Amino acid sequence: MTDCVFCKIAAKEVPTKLVYEDRDVVAFEDLNPRASLHVLVIPRRHVESLAKLDDAALAGKLTLVAAKIAKDAGHGDNFRVVVNNGAGAGQSVFHVHFHVLGGRAFSWPPG
């Protein structure tokens, strides 16, 4: 068993509120939401970061699932997808994950 909490969530070893799942991707509500919609989209298989994601089909699927989640939640025209890569960029769990945020106005630049 791995120590990666997102791997444990994908394996259903840690309970969470799943929003979406298929054989490649899992999406679940963020425990510390920054908007009324804040869902994390992850691959089931462990990939440490976006920089290490070398599977174009999986990258595309993560992106399509992110858009589907926003649309299904009623935010299909106004949502943000954020991917932090590396500790210096704010990545705190080293399993690639897309934050899907919606339901409020966002400013630019972020952070």
C-alpha positions in Angstrom: 0.0 0.0 0.0 1.2 3.5 -0.9 1.5 6.5 1.4 0.0 8.8 -1.2 -3.4 10.0 0.1 -4.7 10.5 -3.5 -3.7 6.9 -4.4 -5.6 5.7 -1.4 -8.7 7.8 -2.4 -8.5 6.3 -5.9 -8.3 2.8 -4.4 -11.2 3.6 -2.1 -9.1 3.0 0.9 -9.9 6.6 2.2 -13.5 7.7 2.2 -14.4 10.8 0.3 -17.3 12.3 -1.7 -16.7 11.1 -5.2 -18.1 13.3 -8.0 -16.9 11.2 -10.9 -15.0 7.9 -11.5 -14.1 5.7 -14.4 -11.3 3.2 -15.0 -8.7 6.0 -15.4 -9.9 9.0 -13.5 -11.4 9.9 -10.1 -12.8 13.2 -9.1 -13.8 14.2 -5.5 -14.7 17.3 -3.5 -11.8 19.3 -2.0 -11.7 19.1 1.8 -10.8 22.8 1.9 -13.0 24.4 -0.8 -12.0 27.8 -2.3 -15.3 28.2 -4.2 -18.8 26.7 -4.2 -17.5 24.2 -6.8 -14.1 22.9 -5.9 -13.4 19.4 -7.1 -10.0 17.6 -7.6 -9.6 15.5 -10.7 -6.8 12.8 -10.5 -5.6 9.9 -12.5 -6.1 6.5 -10.8 -2.5 5.6 -11.4 0.2 7.5 -9.6 1.8 10.4 -11.5 3.8 12.7 -9.3 3.2 16.0 -11.1 2.1 17.6 -14.3 5.7 17.8 -15.5 5.9 14.0 -15.2 2.6 13.3 -16.9 3.8 11.8 -20.2 0.5 10.2 -21.4 -1.3 12.5 -23.8 -4.5 10.5 -23.7 -4.6 10.6 -19.9 -3.8 14.3 -19.9 -6.7 14.9 -22.3 -9.1 12.8 -20.3 -8.3 14.7 -17.1 -9.0 17.9 -18.9 -12.3 16.6 -20.4 -13.4 15.3 -17.1 -12.7 18.7 -15.5 -14.9 20.4 -18.1 -17.6 17.8 -17.6 -17.7 18.3 -13.8 -17.9 22.1 -14.3 -20.7 21.7 -16.8 -22.6 19.2 -14.7 -22.4 21.5 -11.7 -23.9 24.4 -13.8 -20.7 26.3 -14.3 -19.9 25.1 -17.9 -19.4 28.7 -19.1 -17.4 30.1 -16.2 -14.9 27.9 -14.3 -11.2 27.7 -13.6 -8.9 24.7 -13.7 -5.6 25.0 -11.7 -2.7 22.6 -11.7 0.2 23.3 -9.3 3.5 21.7 -10.3 6.1 21.4 -7.7 6.3 22.7 -4.1 7.4 26.2 -5.3 4.1 26.5 -7.2 2.0 25.3 -4.3 1.7 21.6 -5.0 1.2 20.0 -1.6 0.1 16.5 -2.6 2.6 14.9 -5.0 0.0 13.2 -7.2 -1.0 15.2 -10.2 -4.4 16.8 -9.7 -6.6 19.4 -11.4 -8.5 21.8 -9.2 -11.9 22.6 -10.8 -13.3 25.8 -9.3 -16.6 27.6 -10.1 -19.4 29.5 -8.6 -17.6 32.8 -7.9 -15.7 35.5 -9.7 -12.0 34.9 -10.0 -9.3 37.6 -10.4 -6.2 37.6 -12.6 -3.4 37.0 -11.9 -4.3 34.3 -9.4 -2.5 34.1 -6.1 
